[in-house]
Structures are given as C-alpha cells and as structure tokens.
Amino acid sequence: MDIDTQMMLMGLLLAAFVSPVIAGEWRASVVRSLDALVSSCVVIPCSFTHPEGNLPTSRLRGIWHISNQRDQRIYHEDNTLVLDNFKGRTKLLGHLGQSNCTLEIIEIKDHDSGPFCFRIELTPKETGTLEKFSFVEQCVDLKMLPDPPKLKLTHLKPAVQGHPFILTCTVLHTCPSRAPKLTWSRGTADGIAEVNREIHAGNWEMQSILTFIPEDEDDHSDVTCTSTFNGGRTSSETLTLYVKRRENYNHIIIPTVVGIGTAVIFAFFCLFMVKKYKARIAELQSQDGNVWNRLSRLSHRIRSNGPGPSQSEQRRSMWSRFSRRRPQVDMVNQMPGDVNSKSSCSNQKVSKPRFPSPKSQRKSCNDKGFDDGDDYMNTEDLNVYGNL
C-alpha cells in the first residue's frame, strides 16, 4: 500500500470520527412531560448547545412553537408573531447566552397541552448566513390538572406537652417562579420556615415547617395547612393533634405525701393526748382522801350502820312471804257460842293465801284480836306485810 492510499484511509477515519461530533453539536434538553394546574402556571426547563459555541444573548434568538408547526409560535421576542391566545402568557426565564431556554407559561388553559418545541436562531456574521435549528424531537407535553395537588402533613415524633413539636406541610408543583404559598391555622412567622426545592426535572416540592410547643389544651385540636396556588386555587389538609402529657409522678407523689403527713400529725396528736391523760391519772391517784374516796367510804358506812333491815334480811323476808303456809281453819268443828271457842280457835288450822291481805283474813271466834301467844300472827307475818 503506497503512501497516498494510506493518507486517504487516515482522512476517511478522521472524518468518520469528527462528523458525529459536529452533527451532535445542535442539541436540546427538554423535559418530555409536565403536570400543569389549570389557571396556575408551569415552568418548562430547557437547555441547548449550538456549533458556534458561547455567543452573547444579543446574537441569539429563542422561539417556542407548537410541535413541527414553526409558524405557530407560542413565544417570540416579537410579540406580534405570537398566537393570540398565548400573547402575554409566555416568557423566557433563562438567558440564551448561558444556553438556558427555560419557558414560563402562566394562566394555564385547559387546551395548553402542546407538544411545545424549542427553536434557536443565530444572527449572521458580517460575512455569513443565518443559522437556525428546531429541536422537534425534544418537545414537551403538558398534562392538565383540573384540581390542585393534595397536601401532605408529616411529623417525625408525637406531640408531647411542653416539648417542641415539628409539623411539615408539603405540596408538589411545576411553577417554581410563582411557587404556591403555604399558610397555617396556628403558629407565628417566627416558628415557620419554607423550603422550595427541585425533586426532579420540572417538578418541585414546596415545604413549610411549623415549630411550636403544644400544651395540654392542644390535645385533640386541629392544625390546618392551606396551599394557595398562582391563580387563586387552594388546597388544604388538616391534622388532629394528640398531645401526650409529660411523664411525671405528681399524681402519685402528692397523694402519698398528703397521706403520710396526715398520719404523722394524727400520731403526734394521739401521743400528746395519751401523755396528757396519763399525767392526769397519775395526779388523781397520788391524791389521798379526795372527794370521791371520802364519798365512797361514807356510803359504805351508811349502808353498814344505818337503821332498817339489811339487804340480806330484806331478801330473806321476801322469800318467807312466798314460802310460808298459813294454818287452815276447821270451820266444821267450830260452832258459834261454843264455850271452848278459845281452845277450838287455838286448835283450828287456817290456810294463808298466796297474797294475803289484812281485810281478807278470817277473824277469831270472839271477833277479837288474837292472844299474844297465837301462832297465826307473829312478828314474821307483820314483817311480811310491812315489807310490801
């Protein structure tokens, strides 16, 4: 193989390597699909490269159009070239000199579905032609959302009385330039922090972090987070707080201390009273001839030396009343006018009733009192009636 042939082969190989690089310099990076809330806004992230390298923004012109219809422009620096229903609603957020072609669309309509494609134009040099390129293979489709996204309320730890409690409210959105505003039903601005971060291309997460110290009255109360999107649409979420009381033993310690204190006071009181009465008893016992002793001795003397039958005699007399039997009078043998009436009367037997009475007793034959020696009336009988 001669030298010319070798040079030709090397040139072909070099062209094969260089051609893809040159052809690949016209590139664009656009997210393929995004959610867009109707009446709100959406931001379509976009970046590009071109063969001229870094150029000032004044030499670049960015255009957004519908699909491969290059004359259906939704954005152009000349607003007269924009479709009527997009006039005043589109805006480039990035700088073309920094290869940033990000587009913002506000007041989203339900027919703003796309797809939307980016086109770049380079103004010619003094001796050159206009270069332009449409990235029709890198377009974005919008998915219309009729209702706002739902909020999410999270907390790492349960609410404890007297301890800081952190509650996070999170909402997804696709419009970082006009991010939704999050508000709380309680708390102050000093206890609220906000974070807006991109979780992946074109999708953002807005967070509001509420910090407060719950008390006992906050138990079973509601905390509400509300998100207000661009255009006035709102979404809210509510969390019911269950506040855990601080761990303490006051409900055990206080009753125990009160009980022990009461017992100690009562014990000291009892000891004081016992000591006092012991001293009083000892004082009374040490006294000789006090009033009570004198009265007791006097009572004993009166009962032993006083007139009248003693208690033992009284008991014996009562028993004799109910135990003695009187002699029965033989009325058959006694005749009126009998000479021996005295003797017959002396021999007659008279029975004594169980409860005798002087009026009920049978009199003597002579209707006179009995003799001194009569056995019917004696001292014991008189004593019986006397004891009644």
MIZA-5953 format. One record per residue (C-alpha): residue number from 1; residue in three letters; chain; x, y, z. Coordinates in nm, 3 decimals, always signed. Each point is the difference from the previous one (the first is absolute). Layout:
PT,seq,type,mol,X,Y,Z
PT,NUM,ALA,A,X,Y,Z .
...
//
This chain:
PT,seq,type,mol,X,Y,Z
PT,1,MET,A,+0.000,+0.000,+0.000 .
PT,2,ASP,A,+0.154,+0.328,-0.113 .
PT,3,ILE,A,+0.017,+0.319,+0.198 .
PT,4,ASP,A,-0.290,+0.170,-0.180 .
PT,5,THR,A,-0.232,-0.287,+0.079 .
PT,6,GLN,A,+0.096,+0.006,+0.364 .
PT,7,MET,A,-0.063,+0.375,+0.023 .
PT,8,MET,A,-0.345,-0.048,-0.156 .
PT,9,LEU,A,-0.096,-0.265,+0.251 .
PT,10,MET,A,+0.111,+0.214,+0.291 .
PT,11,GLY,A,-0.204,+0.291,-0.131 .
PT,12,LEU,A,-0.312,-0.215,-0.028 .
PT,13,LEU,A,+0.043,-0.128,+0.353 .
PT,14,LEU,A,+0.048,+0.352,+0.133 .
PT,15,ALA,A,-0.315,+0.118,-0.181 .
PT,16,ALA,A,-0.194,-0.290,+0.143 .
PT,17,PHE,A,+0.094,+0.105,+0.353 .
PT,18,VAL,A,-0.043,+0.372,-0.046 .
PT,19,SER,A,-0.334,-0.005,-0.189 .
PT,20,PRO,A,-0.213,-0.134,+0.293 .
PT,21,VAL,A,+0.151,+0.255,+0.233 .
PT,22,ILE,A,-0.076,+0.286,-0.237 .
PT,23,ALA,A,-0.348,-0.134,-0.073 .
PT,24,GLY,A,-0.073,-0.046,+0.374 .
PT,25,GLU,A,+0.075,+0.360,+0.095 .
PT,26,TRP,A,-0.363,+0.104,-0.069 .
PT,27,ARG,A,-0.158,-0.149,+0.311 .
PT,28,ALA,A,-0.280,+0.093,+0.239 .
PT,29,SER,A,-0.102,-0.140,+0.340 .
PT,30,VAL,A,-0.369,+0.041,+0.068 .
PT,31,VAL,A,-0.215,-0.190,+0.251 .
PT,32,ARG,A,-0.243,-0.221,-0.189 .
PT,33,SER,A,-0.311,+0.033,+0.220 .
PT,34,LEU,A,-0.123,+0.230,+0.276 .
PT,35,ASP,A,-0.314,+0.044,+0.211 .
PT,36,ALA,A,-0.160,+0.343,-0.026 .
PT,37,LEU,A,-0.278,+0.128,+0.227 .
PT,38,VAL,A,-0.273,+0.175,-0.193 .
PT,39,SER,A,-0.004,+0.375,+0.077 .
PT,40,SER,A,+0.345,-0.026,+0.160 .
PT,41,CYS,A,+0.340,-0.003,-0.173 .
PT,42,VAL,A,+0.269,-0.239,-0.121 .
PT,43,VAL,A,+0.374,+0.036,-0.055 .
PT,44,ILE,A,+0.154,-0.218,-0.275 .
PT,45,PRO,A,+0.374,-0.052,+0.064 .
PT,46,CYS,A,+0.212,+0.014,-0.317 .
PT,47,SER,A,+0.367,+0.014,-0.099 .
PT,48,PHE,A,+0.175,-0.020,-0.341 .
PT,49,THR,A,+0.333,+0.000,-0.182 .
PT,50,HIS,A,+0.095,+0.130,-0.348 .
PT,51,PRO,A,+0.307,-0.019,-0.223 .
PT,52,GLU,A,+0.106,+0.361,+0.052 .
PT,53,GLY,A,+0.086,-0.061,+0.363 .
PT,54,ASN,A,-0.060,+0.275,+0.255 .
PT,55,LEU,A,-0.164,+0.306,-0.153 .
PT,56,PRO,A,-0.153,+0.311,+0.161 .
PT,57,THR,A,-0.374,+0.003,+0.051 .
PT,58,SER,A,-0.034,+0.285,-0.249 .
PT,59,ARG,A,+0.109,-0.232,-0.284 .
PT,60,LEU,A,-0.243,-0.276,+0.095 .
PT,61,ARG,A,-0.374,-0.022,-0.048 .
PT,62,GLY,A,-0.215,-0.259,+0.177 .
PT,63,ILE,A,-0.338,-0.108,-0.132 .
PT,64,TRP,A,-0.260,-0.242,+0.137 .
PT,65,HIS,A,-0.259,-0.142,-0.236 .
PT,66,ILE,A,-0.264,-0.272,-0.012 .
PT,67,SER,A,+0.146,-0.335,-0.107 .
PT,68,ASN,A,+0.146,+0.011,-0.356 .
PT,69,GLN,A,-0.214,+0.304,-0.093 .
PT,70,ARG,A,+0.272,+0.262,+0.013 .
PT,71,ASP,A,-0.237,+0.285,-0.085 .
PT,72,GLN,A,-0.227,-0.082,+0.300 .
PT,73,ARG,A,+0.212,+0.184,+0.250 .
PT,74,ILE,A,-0.092,+0.011,+0.366 .
PT,75,TYR,A,+0.305,+0.213,+0.086 .
PT,76,HIS,A,+0.205,+0.247,-0.205 .
PT,77,GLU,A,+0.187,+0.312,+0.096 .
PT,78,ASP,A,-0.225,+0.176,-0.248 .
PT,79,ASN,A,-0.338,-0.031,+0.172 .
PT,80,THR,A,-0.186,+0.070,-0.327 .
PT,81,LEU,A,+0.118,-0.338,-0.133 .
PT,82,VAL,A,-0.154,-0.191,+0.294 .
PT,83,LEU,A,-0.337,-0.176,-0.016 .
PT,84,ASP,A,-0.277,+0.211,+0.146 .
PT,85,ASN,A,-0.096,-0.242,+0.275 .
PT,86,PHE,A,+0.363,-0.006,+0.126 .
PT,87,LYS,A,+0.074,+0.372,-0.014 .
PT,88,GLY,A,+0.109,+0.128,+0.340 .
PT,89,ARG,A,+0.004,-0.348,+0.152 .
PT,90,THR,A,+0.346,-0.125,-0.101 .
PT,91,LYS,A,+0.343,+0.112,+0.106 .
PT,92,LEU,A,+0.362,-0.120,-0.025 .
PT,93,LEU,A,+0.146,-0.033,+0.347 .
PT,94,GLY,A,+0.352,-0.098,-0.101 .
PT,95,HIS,A,+0.276,+0.186,-0.186 .
PT,96,LEU,A,+0.072,-0.135,-0.346 .
PT,97,GLY,A,+0.366,+0.101,+0.033 .
PT,98,GLN,A,+0.020,-0.254,+0.283 .
PT,99,SER,A,-0.173,-0.267,-0.213 .
PT,100,ASN,A,-0.313,+0.027,+0.214 .
PT,101,CYS,A,-0.330,-0.008,-0.188 .
PT,102,THR,A,-0.239,-0.055,+0.296 .
PT,103,LEU,A,-0.356,+0.111,-0.076 .
PT,104,GLU,A,-0.273,+0.117,+0.238 .
PT,105,ILE,A,-0.369,-0.024,-0.089 .
PT,106,ILE,A,-0.252,+0.167,+0.231 .
PT,107,GLU,A,-0.379,-0.016,+0.023 .
PT,108,ILE,A,-0.002,-0.352,-0.132 .
PT,109,LYS,A,-0.301,-0.084,-0.218 .
PT,110,ASP,A,-0.145,-0.345,-0.031 .
PT,111,HIS,A,+0.108,-0.006,-0.372 .
PT,112,ASP,A,+0.367,+0.085,+0.070 .
PT,113,SER,A,+0.100,-0.361,-0.041 .
PT,114,GLY,A,+0.275,+0.032,-0.266 .
PT,115,PRO,A,+0.230,-0.152,-0.101 .
PT,116,PHE,A,+0.225,+0.307,+0.006 .
PT,117,CYS,A,+0.343,+0.006,-0.165 .
PT,118,PHE,A,+0.298,+0.236,+0.016 .
PT,119,ARG,A,+0.174,+0.166,-0.299 .
PT,120,ILE,A,+0.328,+0.193,+0.005 .
PT,121,GLU,A,+0.117,+0.262,-0.256 .
PT,122,LEU,A,+0.348,+0.146,-0.024 .
PT,123,THR,A,+0.029,+0.347,-0.155 .
PT,124,PRO,A,+0.247,-0.004,-0.295 .
PT,125,LYS,A,+0.346,+0.138,+0.020 .
PT,126,GLU,A,+0.109,+0.276,-0.228 .
PT,127,THR,A,+0.088,-0.257,-0.265 .
PT,128,GLY,A,-0.229,-0.293,+0.066 .
PT,129,THR,A,-0.351,-0.136,-0.012 .
PT,130,LEU,A,-0.275,-0.040,+0.271 .
PT,131,GLU,A,+0.026,-0.331,+0.180 .
PT,132,LYS,A,-0.313,-0.149,+0.158 .
PT,133,PHE,A,-0.096,-0.333,+0.149 .
PT,134,SER,A,-0.329,-0.141,+0.141 .
PT,135,PHE,A,+0.019,-0.276,+0.257 .
PT,136,VAL,A,-0.321,-0.171,-0.109 .
PT,137,GLU,A,+0.112,-0.326,+0.151 .
PT,138,GLN,A,+0.035,+0.159,+0.344 .
PT,139,CYS,A,-0.348,+0.134,+0.079 .
PT,140,VAL,A,-0.210,+0.013,+0.318 .
PT,141,ASP,A,-0.358,-0.111,+0.059 .
PT,142,LEU,A,-0.213,+0.158,+0.274 .
PT,143,LYS,A,-0.251,-0.196,+0.204 .
PT,144,MET,A,-0.283,+0.221,+0.121 .
PT,145,LEU,A,-0.095,-0.027,+0.370 .
PT,146,PRO,A,-0.355,+0.122,+0.072 .
PT,147,ASP,A,+0.052,-0.014,+0.379 .
PT,148,PRO,A,+0.297,+0.106,+0.215 .
PT,149,PRO,A,+0.237,-0.270,+0.127 .
PT,150,LYS,A,-0.069,-0.133,+0.347 .
PT,151,LEU,A,+0.207,+0.115,+0.292 .
PT,152,LYS,A,+0.191,-0.235,+0.227 .
PT,153,LEU,A,+0.042,+0.058,+0.373 .
PT,154,THR,A,+0.279,-0.190,+0.175 .
PT,155,HIS,A,+0.169,-0.004,+0.340 .
PT,156,LEU,A,+0.288,-0.210,+0.126 .
PT,157,LYS,A,-0.095,-0.023,+0.367 .
PT,158,PRO,A,-0.331,+0.011,+0.187 .
PT,159,ALA,A,-0.104,+0.321,+0.172 .
PT,160,VAL,A,+0.111,+0.014,+0.364 .
PT,161,GLN,A,-0.117,+0.266,+0.241 .
PT,162,GLY,A,+0.263,+0.267,+0.055 .
PT,163,HIS,A,+0.238,-0.131,-0.270 .
PT,164,PRO,A,+0.059,+0.152,-0.349 .
PT,165,PHE,A,-0.212,-0.164,-0.267 .
PT,166,ILE,A,+0.090,+0.021,-0.371 .
PT,167,LEU,A,-0.267,-0.035,-0.267 .
PT,168,THR,A,+0.085,+0.007,-0.372 .
PT,169,CYS,A,-0.244,+0.090,-0.277 .
PT,170,THR,A,+0.104,-0.107,-0.352 .
PT,171,VAL,A,-0.153,+0.064,-0.343 .
PT,172,LEU,A,+0.124,-0.082,-0.352 .
PT,173,HIS,A,-0.010,+0.258,-0.278 .
PT,174,THR,A,+0.153,+0.083,-0.341 .
PT,175,CYS,A,+0.031,+0.378,+0.029 .
PT,176,PRO,A,+0.306,+0.095,+0.209 .
PT,177,SER,A,-0.009,+0.360,-0.125 .
PT,178,ARG,A,-0.343,+0.046,+0.163 .
PT,179,ALA,A,+0.008,-0.264,+0.270 .
PT,180,PRO,A,-0.315,-0.069,+0.201 .
PT,181,LYS,A,-0.033,+0.171,+0.336 .
PT,182,LEU,A,-0.047,-0.220,+0.309 .
PT,183,THR,A,-0.179,+0.131,+0.308 .
PT,184,TRP,A,-0.083,-0.151,+0.339 .
PT,185,SER,A,-0.307,+0.027,+0.219 .
PT,186,ARG,A,+0.223,+0.059,+0.302 .
PT,187,GLY,A,+0.352,+0.107,+0.081 .
PT,188,THR,A,+0.198,+0.315,-0.075 .
PT,189,ALA,A,+0.240,+0.101,-0.274 .
PT,190,ASP,A,+0.293,-0.048,+0.238 .
PT,191,GLY,A,-0.082,-0.369,+0.028 .
PT,192,ILE,A,-0.045,-0.063,-0.377 .
PT,193,ALA,A,+0.271,-0.081,-0.255 .
PT,194,GLU,A,-0.050,-0.059,-0.375 .
PT,195,VAL,A,+0.204,-0.206,-0.245 .
PT,196,ASN,A,-0.057,-0.024,-0.378 .
PT,197,ARG,A,+0.212,-0.263,-0.171 .
PT,198,GLU,A,+0.004,-0.187,-0.329 .
PT,199,ILE,A,-0.052,-0.372,+0.049 .
PT,200,HIS,A,+0.049,-0.085,-0.371 .
PT,201,ALA,A,-0.006,+0.183,-0.335 .
PT,202,GLY,A,-0.293,+0.243,-0.007 .
PT,203,ASN,A,-0.157,-0.130,+0.323 .
PT,204,TRP,A,+0.035,+0.196,+0.322 .
PT,205,GLU,A,-0.088,-0.051,+0.362 .
PT,206,MET,A,-0.109,+0.285,+0.225 .
PT,207,GLN,A,+0.034,-0.059,+0.373 .
PT,208,SER,A,-0.111,+0.204,+0.299 .
PT,209,ILE,A,+0.139,-0.109,+0.338 .
PT,210,LEU,A,-0.199,+0.103,+0.307 .
PT,211,THR,A,+0.159,-0.020,+0.347 .
PT,212,PHE,A,-0.198,+0.061,+0.318 .
PT,213,ILE,A,-0.032,-0.128,+0.356 .
PT,214,PRO,A,-0.329,-0.181,+0.061 .
PT,215,GLU,A,-0.176,+0.026,+0.334 .
PT,216,ASP,A,-0.265,-0.211,+0.167 .
PT,217,GLU,A,-0.285,+0.206,-0.149 .
PT,218,ASP,A,+0.134,-0.077,-0.352 .
PT,219,ASP,A,-0.096,-0.366,+0.038 .
PT,220,HIS,A,-0.251,-0.107,-0.268 .
PT,221,SER,A,+0.027,+0.340,-0.169 .
PT,222,ASP,A,+0.035,+0.041,-0.378 .
PT,223,VAL,A,+0.289,+0.155,-0.191 .
PT,224,THR,A,-0.071,+0.091,-0.363 .
PT,225,CYS,A,+0.244,+0.077,-0.280 .
PT,226,THR,A,-0.130,+0.183,-0.307 .
PT,227,SER,A,+0.174,+0.039,-0.335 .
PT,228,THR,A,-0.091,+0.290,-0.228 .
PT,229,PHE,A,+0.117,-0.047,-0.360 .
PT,230,ASN,A,+0.059,+0.266,-0.262 .
PT,231,GLY,A,-0.341,+0.087,-0.139 .
PT,232,GLY,A,-0.181,-0.036,+0.336 .
PT,233,ARG,A,-0.061,-0.377,+0.015 .
PT,234,THR,A,+0.039,-0.142,+0.352 .
PT,235,SER,A,+0.052,-0.334,+0.166 .
PT,236,SER,A,+0.007,-0.083,+0.371 .
PT,237,GLU,A,+0.071,-0.285,+0.238 .
PT,238,THR,A,-0.082,-0.038,+0.371 .
PT,239,LEU,A,+0.177,-0.195,+0.273 .
PT,240,THR,A,-0.151,-0.078,+0.342 .
PT,241,LEU,A,+0.251,+0.035,+0.282 .
PT,242,TYR,A,+0.022,-0.263,+0.270 .
PT,243,VAL,A,+0.212,+0.160,+0.271 .
PT,244,LYS,A,+0.174,-0.237,+0.236 .
PT,245,ARG,A,+0.029,+0.133,+0.353 .
PT,246,ARG,A,+0.340,+0.036,+0.153 .
PT,247,GLU,A,+0.116,-0.301,+0.195 .
PT,248,ASN,A,-0.010,+0.090,+0.368 .
PT,249,TYR,A,-0.103,-0.162,+0.322 .
PT,250,ASN,A,-0.183,+0.293,+0.157 .
PT,251,HIS,A,-0.325,-0.194,-0.002 .
PT,252,ILE,A,+0.173,-0.262,+0.220 .
PT,253,ILE,A,+0.238,+0.213,+0.206 .
PT,254,ILE,A,-0.250,+0.267,+0.109 .
PT,255,PRO,A,-0.265,-0.240,+0.143 .
PT,256,THR,A,+0.272,-0.206,+0.168 .
PT,257,VAL,A,+0.159,+0.303,+0.167 .
PT,258,VAL,A,-0.340,+0.127,+0.113 .
PT,259,GLY,A,-0.089,-0.341,+0.146 .
PT,260,ILE,A,+0.331,-0.038,+0.182 .
PT,261,GLY,A,-0.020,+0.354,+0.135 .
PT,262,THR,A,-0.353,-0.056,+0.128 .
PT,263,ALA,A,+0.104,-0.327,+0.168 .
PT,264,VAL,A,+0.300,+0.165,+0.169 .
PT,265,ILE,A,-0.210,+0.289,+0.130 .
PT,266,PHE,A,-0.265,-0.241,+0.131 .
PT,267,ALA,A,+0.266,-0.216,+0.170 .
PT,268,PHE,A,+0.153,+0.303,+0.175 .
PT,269,PHE,A,-0.345,+0.109,+0.112 .
PT,270,CYS,A,-0.076,-0.345,+0.143 .
PT,271,LEU,A,+0.333,-0.012,+0.184 .
PT,272,PHE,A,-0.063,+0.344,+0.145 .
PT,273,MET,A,-0.348,-0.098,+0.123 .
PT,274,VAL,A,+0.124,-0.329,+0.150 .
PT,275,LYS,A,+0.281,+0.176,+0.181 .
PT,276,LYS,A,-0.235,+0.267,+0.128 .
PT,277,TYR,A,-0.256,-0.248,+0.136 .
PT,278,LYS,A,+0.267,-0.221,+0.154 .
PT,279,ALA,A,+0.128,+0.299,+0.191 .
PT,280,ARG,A,-0.353,+0.086,+0.112 .
PT,281,ILE,A,-0.068,-0.356,+0.116 .
PT,282,ALA,A,+0.326,-0.010,+0.195 .
PT,283,GLU,A,-0.089,+0.333,+0.161 .
PT,284,LEU,A,-0.341,-0.132,+0.110 .
PT,285,GLN,A,+0.148,-0.323,+0.131 .
PT,286,SER,A,+0.260,+0.187,+0.205 .
PT,287,GLN,A,-0.262,+0.205,+0.183 .
PT,288,ASP,A,-0.102,-0.149,+0.343 .
PT,289,GLY,A,-0.346,+0.051,+0.142 .
PT,290,ASN,A,-0.151,+0.167,-0.302 .
PT,291,VAL,A,-0.369,+0.072,-0.029 .
PT,292,TRP,A,-0.089,-0.320,-0.182 .
PT,293,ASN,A,+0.182,-0.221,+0.253 .
PT,294,ARG,A,-0.168,+0.179,+0.291 .
PT,295,LEU,A,-0.342,-0.035,-0.160 .
PT,296,SER,A,+0.063,-0.369,-0.066 .
PT,297,ARG,A,+0.102,-0.074,+0.356 .
PT,298,LEU,A,-0.295,+0.200,+0.136 .
PT,299,SER,A,-0.238,-0.200,-0.219 .
PT,300,HIS,A,+0.139,-0.329,+0.130 .
PT,301,ARG,A,-0.042,+0.113,+0.363 .
PT,302,ILE,A,-0.359,+0.107,-0.055 .
PT,303,ARG,A,-0.092,-0.333,-0.154 .
PT,304,SER,A,+0.166,-0.201,+0.280 .
PT,305,ASN,A,-0.110,+0.204,+0.313 .
PT,306,GLY,A,-0.334,+0.157,-0.101 .
PT,307,PRO,A,-0.345,-0.106,+0.140 .
PT,308,GLY,A,-0.229,-0.239,-0.175 .
PT,309,PRO,A,+0.053,-0.348,-0.129 .
PT,310,SER,A,+0.307,-0.076,-0.198 .
PT,311,GLN,A,-0.019,-0.119,-0.354 .
PT,312,SER,A,+0.048,-0.363,+0.104 .
PT,313,GLU,A,-0.284,+0.027,+0.253 .
PT,314,GLN,A,-0.225,+0.162,-0.260 .
PT,315,ARG,A,+0.068,-0.281,-0.244 .
PT,316,ARG,A,-0.072,-0.262,+0.272 .
PT,317,SER,A,-0.327,+0.173,+0.098 .
PT,318,MET,A,-0.122,+0.010,-0.359 .
PT,319,TRP,A,+0.074,-0.370,-0.039 .
PT,320,SER,A,-0.187,-0.084,+0.322 .
PT,321,ARG,A,-0.307,+0.184,-0.135 .
PT,322,PHE,A,-0.034,-0.236,-0.290 .
PT,323,SER,A,+0.123,-0.321,+0.168 .
PT,324,ARG,A,-0.194,-0.013,+0.336 .
PT,325,ARG,A,-0.340,-0.169,+0.019 .
PT,326,ARG,A,-0.268,+0.123,+0.239 .
PT,327,PRO,A,-0.209,-0.249,+0.216 .
PT,328,GLN,A,-0.343,-0.085,-0.134 .
PT,329,VAL,A,-0.299,+0.060,+0.222 .
PT,330,ASP,A,-0.234,-0.289,+0.051 .
PT,331,MET,A,-0.329,+0.172,-0.049 .
PT,332,VAL,A,-0.191,-0.323,+0.049 .
PT,333,ASN,A,+0.112,-0.059,+0.358 .
PT,334,GLN,A,-0.043,+0.361,+0.102 .
PT,335,MET,A,-0.353,+0.076,+0.121 .
PT,336,PRO,A,-0.141,+0.334,+0.104 .
PT,337,GLY,A,-0.047,+0.049,+0.368 .
PT,338,ASP,A,+0.237,-0.282,+0.092 .
PT,339,VAL,A,+0.144,+0.035,+0.342 .
PT,340,ASN,A,+0.325,-0.141,-0.115 .
PT,341,SER,A,+0.018,+0.244,-0.284 .
PT,342,LYS,A,+0.334,+0.122,+0.115 .
PT,343,SER,A,+0.146,-0.338,+0.006 .
PT,344,SER,A,-0.169,-0.095,-0.321 .
PT,345,CYS,A,+0.125,+0.313,-0.159 .
PT,346,SER,A,+0.339,-0.080,+0.125 .
PT,347,ASN,A,-0.023,-0.342,-0.154 .
PT,348,GLN,A,-0.147,+0.104,-0.336 .
PT,349,LYS,A,+0.218,+0.001,-0.305 .
PT,350,VAL,A,-0.006,+0.300,-0.233 .
PT,351,SER,A,+0.154,+0.004,-0.340 .
PT,352,LYS,A,+0.190,+0.308,-0.108 .
PT,353,PRO,A,-0.074,+0.127,-0.350 .
PT,354,ARG,A,+0.286,+0.061,-0.242 .
PT,355,PHE,A,-0.051,+0.374,+0.015 .
PT,356,PRO,A,-0.173,+0.063,+0.341 .
PT,357,SER,A,-0.173,+0.318,+0.096 .
PT,358,PRO,A,-0.103,+0.113,+0.350 .
PT,359,LYS,A,-0.361,+0.046,-0.108 .
PT,360,SER,A,-0.023,-0.344,-0.154 .
PT,361,GLN,A,+0.127,-0.190,+0.310 .
PT,362,ARG,A,-0.250,-0.196,+0.206 .
PT,363,LYS,A,-0.047,+0.150,+0.347 .
PT,364,SER,A,-0.011,-0.186,+0.333 .
PT,365,CYS,A,-0.311,-0.161,+0.132 .
PT,366,ASN,A,-0.054,+0.279,+0.254 .
PT,367,ASP,A,+0.052,+0.257,-0.267 .
PT,368,LYS,A,+0.296,+0.127,+0.196 .
PT,369,GLY,A,+0.363,+0.018,-0.052 .
PT,370,PHE,A,+0.215,-0.299,+0.049 .
PT,371,ASP,A,+0.188,-0.068,+0.316 .
PT,372,ASP,A,+0.358,+0.085,+0.037 .
PT,373,GLY,A,+0.087,-0.366,-0.022 .
PT,374,ASP,A,-0.200,-0.065,-0.320 .
PT,375,ASP,A,+0.200,-0.165,-0.270 .
PT,376,TYR,A,-0.193,+0.165,-0.282 .
PT,377,MET,A,+0.116,+0.352,+0.052 .
PT,378,ASN,A,+0.360,+0.021,+0.083 .
PT,379,THR,A,+0.284,+0.234,-0.063 .
PT,380,GLU,A,+0.103,-0.156,-0.328 .
PT,381,ASP,A,-0.357,+0.042,-0.139 .
PT,382,LEU,A,-0.001,+0.362,+0.091 .
PT,383,ASN,A,+0.337,+0.034,-0.156 .
PT,384,VAL,A,-0.134,-0.150,-0.323 .
PT,385,TYR,A,-0.280,+0.253,-0.024 .
PT,386,GLY,A,+0.233,+0.270,+0.100 .
PT,387,ASN,A,+0.239,-0.086,-0.280 .
PT,388,LEU,A,-0.271,+0.030,-0.259 .
//
